[in-house]
């Protein structure tokens, strides 16, 4: 991961966001991943890998560039919220952005 500056930036950005309300800044990748958890880190990694290919128009879909990506994220977040609300056993495959 330390060889992928985009992924590293995304991990640090989320770990240091107001969402976590930390009084000190997260300074190491190990600390950031521990704070985020394996599941959320995996979501960030998959999203980072897929986002570039989903920014352009995808053949077979009648959507403008980027719309399939936005739709995929919206559906993934909705399913994740429904899963949490219904208290279904946690699975790592609920959030699959594409």
N, C-alpha and C positions, 0 to 999 in steps of 0.2 A: 504494500500500500504506500510506503514512503516513496516509491518510484512513480506514483501517479499524483501529480500536484493538484489536479482537479478534485479527485476523490478526497485527498487530504484536506483541502480547503473546505469541502462540504462537511466533513466530519468535525473539523474545528469550529466551523460556523454554527452548526447545530449545538455542539457541546457548550459553546460559549454564549448561546442565545439566552434571552430573558426567560424563556420557558423553564430553564433549570434554576434560575435565580441564585446562581453561585456568587459568593462574595469575592472569590478570586478567579482569575482566568485559568482555564485548562491549558496547560503548556506542553503536554506530551500526547502522542497518539495513543499510547497504552492507557493513559488516564481517560482520554476522550472515549475510547471504545468501551472501557469499563463503565463509564457513566451512561453511555447510550444503550449498552447491552448488545448482545450478539444479534438479536432479531432486528433491531432498528439499524444496526450497522449493515447488516445484509441487505436491508431495504435500500439504504443509501447507495451501496455498491451496485446493486442491480439497476437502480434508477440512473446512476451515473453512466453505466455501460449502455443502457438503452436509449437515453435521451437524445444523443447525437443522431442516431439512425432514425428516430421518430420525428425529428424536426422537419424533415422533408416530406413531400407528398408520398404516400404509400400506394403502390399500384393495386388496383382492385377495390379501393375505398374511395368514395366520392366526397373526400374531405380536403380542406385546405391544409397546407403544411403545418404540422404541429397539433392539429385538432385531434388526431387519433391518440397522440401522447396525452393530451389533456383529458380526453375521455377515459383512457386507461387508468390514469391516476385517480380521477373522480370515482370510477367504479371500484377500484382497489380500496380507496379510503372508505367508501360506503360499506363495502363488504366487511372491512375490518371493524367498523363501528357497529354493524349489525351483529357480528360475531361476539364482540365484547358485551353488547347489550343483552344478547340472548344467553350469554354465559356458556357458550359451546366450548368444548375442550379446545385449548389453544393449539393451533397448528401453524407451522412456519410458512405454509403455502397459501395462506389467506391473502397476503399482500403480494401480488404478482403483477407489476405494472404493465406488462405487455404480453 
